[in-house]
Amino acid sequence: MFDAPHEGGSPIVRNILMVVAVVYLIGSVIFMVQAQSRINDMEKKQAAAQEDLTKKMTDSNAQLKASINVLAREAGMTQKDLGKKTSTLQAQEQATQERLKADEDTTKQQIGAVTADVNGVKGDVTKVNADVTDTKNDLAVAKGKLDHAIGDLNKHSELIATSHDELEMLKHKGDRDYFEFTLKKDKEPTHLSIVSLQLKKTDPKKSKFTLYVLAEDKKIEKKDRTINEPLQFYSGRERALFEVVVNSVDKNTVTGYLSTPKNVATSQMPSHAASSQ
């Protein structure tokens, strides 16, 4: 059943295939021709662009060289002159740097010398300050020779002397009368001004002592007192303030002074000379 159509259709198929092959071949040739034409056009355009770019670069280089030549002519220098000028400027710069370095070294030396002078002046000032301080200290010591101490009765700060020289200074002030004394333990009372003093006990290690004040028929005990402590009491018709200050304590004796109001010994007569108990 199928052999007749197959045999009758084979030439037709072959013809169709041949037509298709011819059409494909012609299309391929046409495509290749068109592609080659496009490639040629692109190569031409690329060559033209390359040529144009080369021309522009050549023109630009020429313009640049022309500009440099114009600048050189305007500056009045050739390239050789420009090189010489550059060398000259470099030499001047180096010379300037060397001069600045030399000036810097000189300045450092001058600063060192000035610093040394300043240090010397500082040393002199320090010495002067030390001398001034010593002088102030000496003045303070001189002023401090007359000490202030708190009295045992009125609790006010009183000016006292701690040595014979300081006592002389107090005497020269002329505010009060002063009587120096040396008391011996367990001896008869020592009469001073309008009162009497009697030493009862001493403690040299602790610089303490005990004594009696005899005034107006009264016996006042000053027990376990220390050196340079003002021992105060009132005596006389006008109830004048008396002070006893002991400056040193030995095994059996004490030394010090009695301070009384000015001229109290001559202006007041004691009612009775105190006696030892």
C-alpha positions as CSV (number, residue, x, y, z in Angstrom):
1,M,0.0,0.0,0.0
2,F,2.8,2.5,0.7
3,D,5.3,1.7,-2.0
4,A,3.5,3.6,-4.8
5,P,3.4,7.0,-3.1
6,H,6.9,6.7,-1.7
7,E,8.3,6.0,-5.1
8,G,6.3,8.8,-6.7
9,G,7.3,11.4,-3.9
10,S,11.1,11.0,-3.9
11,P,11.9,13.3,-6.7
12,I,9.7,16.0,-5.2
13,V,11.5,15.7,-1.9
14,R,14.8,15.9,-3.6
15,N,13.8,18.9,-5.6
16,I,12.6,20.6,-2.4
17,L,15.8,19.9,-0.6
18,M,17.8,21.2,-3.5
19,V,15.8,24.4,-3.6
20,V,16.3,24.8,0.1
21,A,20.0,24.2,-0.3
22,V,20.3,26.7,-3.1
23,V,18.4,29.3,-1.2
24,Y,20.5,28.7,2.0
25,L,23.7,29.0,-0.1
26,I,22.5,32.2,-1.7
27,G,21.5,33.6,1.7
28,S,24.8,32.7,3.2
29,V,26.7,34.4,0.3
30,I,24.6,37.5,0.7
31,F,25.2,37.5,4.5
32,M,28.9,37.0,4.1
33,V,29.1,39.8,1.5
34,Q,27.1,42.2,3.8
35,A,29.2,41.2,6.8
36,Q,32.4,41.8,5.0
37,S,31.1,45.1,3.8
38,R,30.3,46.1,7.4
39,I,33.7,45.0,8.6
40,N,35.3,47.1,5.9
41,D,33.3,50.1,6.8
42,M,34.2,49.7,10.5
43,E,37.9,49.3,9.6
44,K,37.7,52.4,7.5
45,K,36.1,54.3,10.4
46,Q,38.6,53.1,12.9
47,A,41.5,54.1,10.6
48,A,39.9,57.5,10.1
49,A,39.5,57.9,13.9
50,Q,43.1,56.8,14.5
51,E,44.4,59.2,11.9
52,D,42.3,62.0,13.4
53,L,43.6,61.2,16.9
54,T,47.2,61.1,15.7
55,K,46.7,64.4,14.0
56,K,45.2,66.0,17.1
57,M,48.0,64.7,19.2
58,T,50.6,66.0,16.7
59,D,48.9,69.4,16.6
60,S,48.7,69.5,20.4
61,N,52.4,68.7,20.8
62,A,53.2,71.3,18.2
63,Q,51.1,73.8,20.1
64,L,52.7,72.9,23.4
65,K,56.2,73.3,22.0
66,A,55.2,76.6,20.4
67,S,53.8,77.8,23.8
68,I,57.0,76.7,25.6
69,N,59.1,78.5,23.0
70,V,56.9,81.6,23.3
71,L,57.3,81.6,27.1
72,A,61.0,81.1,26.8
73,R,61.3,84.0,24.4
74,E,59.1,86.2,26.6
75,A,61.3,85.4,29.5
76,G,64.3,86.2,27.4
77,M,65.9,82.8,28.1
78,T,66.8,79.8,26.0
79,Q,66.6,76.3,27.4
80,K,70.2,76.5,28.2
81,D,69.8,79.7,30.0
82,L,66.9,78.3,31.9
83,G,69.1,75.4,33.0
84,K,71.8,77.8,34.2
85,K,69.2,79.9,36.0
86,T,67.9,76.8,37.7
87,S,71.4,75.8,38.9
88,T,72.0,79.3,40.1
89,L,68.8,79.3,42.1
90,Q,69.7,75.9,43.6
91,A,73.1,77.2,44.6
92,Q,71.5,80.2,46.2
93,E,69.0,78.1,48.1
94,Q,71.8,75.8,49.4
95,A,73.8,78.9,50.5
96,T,70.8,80.3,52.3
97,Q,70.2,77.0,54.1
98,E,73.8,76.9,55.2
99,R,73.7,80.6,56.4
100,L,70.4,79.8,58.3
101,K,72.1,76.8,59.9
102,A,75.1,78.9,60.9
103,D,72.8,81.6,62.3
104,E,70.9,79.0,64.2
105,D,74.1,77.7,65.8
106,T,75.1,81.2,66.7
107,T,71.7,81.9,68.2
108,K,71.9,78.7,70.2
109,Q,75.3,79.8,71.6
110,Q,73.9,83.2,72.4
111,I,70.9,81.6,74.1
112,G,73.2,79.4,76.1
113,A,75.3,82.4,77.2
114,V,72.1,84.3,78.2
115,T,70.8,81.3,80.0
116,A,74.1,81.0,81.9
117,D,73.8,84.7,82.8
118,V,70.2,84.3,83.9
119,N,71.2,81.3,86.1
120,G,73.9,83.4,87.6
121,V,71.5,86.2,88.3
122,K,69.1,83.6,89.8
123,G,71.9,82.4,92.0
124,D,72.6,85.9,93.2
125,V,68.9,86.5,93.8
126,T,68.7,83.3,95.7
127,K,71.6,84.3,97.8
128,V,70.1,87.8,98.4
129,N,66.8,86.1,99.4
130,A,68.7,83.8,101.7
131,D,70.5,86.9,103.3
132,V,67.1,88.7,103.6
133,T,65.6,85.6,105.2
134,D,68.5,85.4,107.6
135,T,68.1,89.0,108.4
136,K,64.4,88.6,109.0
137,N,65.2,85.6,111.2
138,D,67.7,87.6,113.2
139,L,65.2,90.3,113.7
140,A,62.6,87.8,114.7
141,V,65.0,86.3,117.2
142,A,65.9,89.7,118.5
143,K,62.2,90.5,118.9
144,G,61.5,87.1,120.3
145,K,64.1,87.4,123.0
146,L,61.4,89.0,125.1
147,D,58.8,86.2,125.3
148,H,55.1,86.5,126.0
149,A,53.8,84.1,128.6
150,I,50.4,83.6,130.2
151,G,50.2,84.7,133.8
152,D,48.7,82.3,136.4
153,L,46.2,84.8,137.7
154,N,45.0,87.2,135.1
155,K,45.6,84.7,132.2
156,H,46.8,87.6,130.0
157,S,49.9,87.4,127.9
158,E,52.8,89.0,129.7
159,L,56.2,90.1,128.5
160,I,58.9,88.1,130.3
161,A,62.7,87.7,130.2
162,T,64.5,84.4,130.1
163,S,68.0,85.7,130.8
164,H,69.9,88.5,132.4
165,D,70.4,90.3,129.0
166,E,66.7,90.1,128.3
167,L,65.9,91.4,131.7
168,E,68.1,94.4,131.0
169,M,66.0,95.0,127.9
170,L,62.9,94.9,130.0
171,K,64.4,97.3,132.4
172,H,65.2,99.8,129.6
173,K,61.6,99.7,128.5
174,G,60.9,101.5,131.8
175,D,57.3,100.1,132.3
176,R,58.0,98.3,135.6
177,D,60.7,97.8,138.2
178,Y,62.7,94.5,138.2
179,F,64.6,92.8,141.0
180,E,66.9,89.9,140.3
181,F,67.3,87.1,142.9
182,T,68.9,83.8,143.7
183,L,67.1,81.7,146.2
184,K,68.5,78.8,148.2
185,K,66.4,75.9,149.4
186,D,65.3,76.0,153.1
187,K,67.0,79.3,153.8
188,E,65.5,82.4,155.2
189,P,63.1,84.4,153.0
190,T,64.8,86.9,150.6
191,H,63.3,90.4,150.8
192,L,62.6,92.1,147.5
193,S,60.7,95.4,147.1
194,I,57.8,95.1,149.6
195,V,57.6,91.2,149.5
196,S,59.7,88.2,150.4
197,L,60.4,85.0,148.6
198,Q,61.4,81.6,150.0
199,L,62.4,78.5,148.1
200,K,60.9,75.2,149.3
201,K,61.6,72.5,146.7
202,T,63.4,72.0,143.4
203,D,63.2,69.4,140.6
204,P,66.0,70.1,138.1
205,K,65.2,67.2,135.9
206,K,61.7,68.5,135.2
207,S,62.7,72.2,135.6
208,K,60.1,72.6,138.4
209,F,60.2,74.2,141.8
210,T,58.0,75.2,144.7
211,L,58.4,78.5,146.6
212,Y,56.5,80.8,149.0
213,V,55.5,84.4,148.5
214,L,55.3,86.3,151.7
215,A,53.3,89.6,151.5
216,E,51.1,91.5,153.9
217,D,51.4,88.8,156.5
218,K,50.2,86.2,154.0
219,K,52.1,83.2,152.8
220,I,51.2,82.2,149.2
221,E,52.4,78.8,147.9
222,K,53.4,78.5,144.3
223,K,53.7,74.7,144.0
224,D,55.3,72.7,141.2
225,R,55.8,75.6,138.8
226,T,58.1,75.6,135.8
227,I,60.8,77.9,134.6
228,N,59.8,81.1,132.7
229,E,56.2,80.8,134.0
230,P,54.9,84.2,135.4
231,L,53.8,83.7,139.0
232,Q,51.4,86.5,139.8
233,F,50.0,87.9,142.9
234,Y,48.5,91.2,144.2
235,S,50.0,93.2,147.0
236,G,50.1,96.7,148.5
237,R,47.4,99.2,149.3
238,E,46.5,99.7,145.7
239,R,46.5,95.9,145.0
240,A,49.3,96.2,142.4
241,L,50.2,93.2,140.3
242,F,53.5,91.5,141.1
243,E,55.2,88.8,139.0
244,V,57.9,86.3,139.9
245,V,59.7,84.6,137.0
246,V,62.3,81.8,137.6
247,N,64.7,81.4,134.7
248,S,66.8,78.4,136.0
249,V,66.5,75.6,138.5
250,D,69.4,73.8,140.1
251,K,69.6,71.2,142.8
252,N,69.3,73.6,145.7
253,T,68.8,77.0,144.1
254,V,66.7,79.0,141.6
255,T,67.4,82.3,139.9
256,G,65.1,84.8,138.4
257,Y,63.5,88.1,139.0
258,L,60.6,89.9,140.6
259,S,58.6,92.4,138.5
260,T,56.6,95.2,140.3
261,P,54.7,98.2,139.2
262,K,56.8,101.3,138.8
263,N,58.2,102.8,142.0
264,V,55.9,100.7,144.2
265,A,58.7,100.1,146.7
266,T,59.0,103.8,147.5
267,S,55.4,104.7,147.2
268,Q,54.0,102.0,149.4
269,M,55.2,101.0,152.8
270,P,54.7,97.3,153.7
271,S,52.4,96.7,156.7
272,H,54.7,94.1,158.1
273,A,57.9,92.3,157.0
274,A,56.9,88.8,156.2
275,S,58.7,86.1,158.2
276,S,59.4,82.4,157.6
277,Q,57.1,79.8,159.0
